[in-house]
Amino acid sequence: MNYYVGIDGGGTSCRARIRNQQGEWVGEAKSGSANIMLGVEVALRSVVDAITQAAEQGGLSPDDFPSMHVGLALAGAEQKEAWHAFMQQAHPFASITLNTDAYGACLGAHLGEEGAIMIAGTGSCGILLKGGKQYVVGGREFPISDQGSGAVMGLRLIQQVLLAQDGIRPHTPLCDVVMNHFNHDIDSIVAWSKTALPRDYGQFSPQIFSHAYCGDPLAIELLKQTAADIEMFLIALHHKGAERICLMGSIAERIQDWLSPPVQQWIVKPQSDAIEGALMFAGKPEHNLYKDGL
């Protein structure tokens, strides 16, 4: 029997879902980061780990991997060099098809029909599938892109906390959260920043949301800025022809109330998720982002 696997992998986690050839659910699991820009070997390990756990739920084992066609919707796949590096790795599966996490999410959100999504989680990216073409805005990775993401919001938070420590801006309770995290040691923040990954900055986003709802001025400022960034991408997608846009990801799903009313009228609920989108192209090499790979 053949099995089909959908993978949704980002900077924070990698989620796997297995279905049999009748489309019946077999298992589902989550592992670590699968952003291929942060290392193709790490990403593949996360993929294999998530599939292994999901397989165990359905009574399967690694012996069944050669019967599995895997659709990979991974962050960072838009980078051609990284895409090729990932695809050139040895793997135990029947086939792998690699496209971006945004592509998988858009397919899932509109069940393969035309439409657009705006993803804002650890990273951010907007994508429109229309007329057989793919239009992308943003998504060029942290720190040079990814506006509206948890990573950029966390970076801005750290910057503002340091300004507060210097007496340049007012200190707020949200500043205390960050300083407590680093044991009130600015040198620790500086040292941490030298190796911090997008998910490390993104870890502060839940506190930003919770403090904003409690009236924290800094948190409100950060959310307004994040909403403006997401709105910028939504307007760009609309100008490219998007009539229905789904908000997806931990930040985007919570930011809708902060968007302006004209923009909110374009928002629709996703019909399914990125894992289902990845399942749609499992075993279908024509969905590979680059056609001249292995």
Buried (B, 14 or more C-beta within 10 A) or exposed (E): EEBBBBBBBBBBBBBBBBBBEEEEEBBBBBBBBBBBBBBBEBBBBBBBBBBBBBBEEBEBEEEBBEBBBBBBBBBBBBBEEBBBBBBEEEBEBBEBBBBBBBBBBBBBBBEBEBBBBBBBBBBBBBBBBBEEEBBBBBBBBBEEBBBBBBBBBBBBBBEBBBBBBEEEBEBBBBBBBBBEBBEEEEEEBEEBEEEBBBBBBBBBBEBBBEBBEEEBBBBBBBBEBBBBBBBBBBBBBBEBEBEBBBBBBBBBEBBEEBBEEEBBEBBBEBBBBBBBBBBBBBBEEEBBBEEEBE
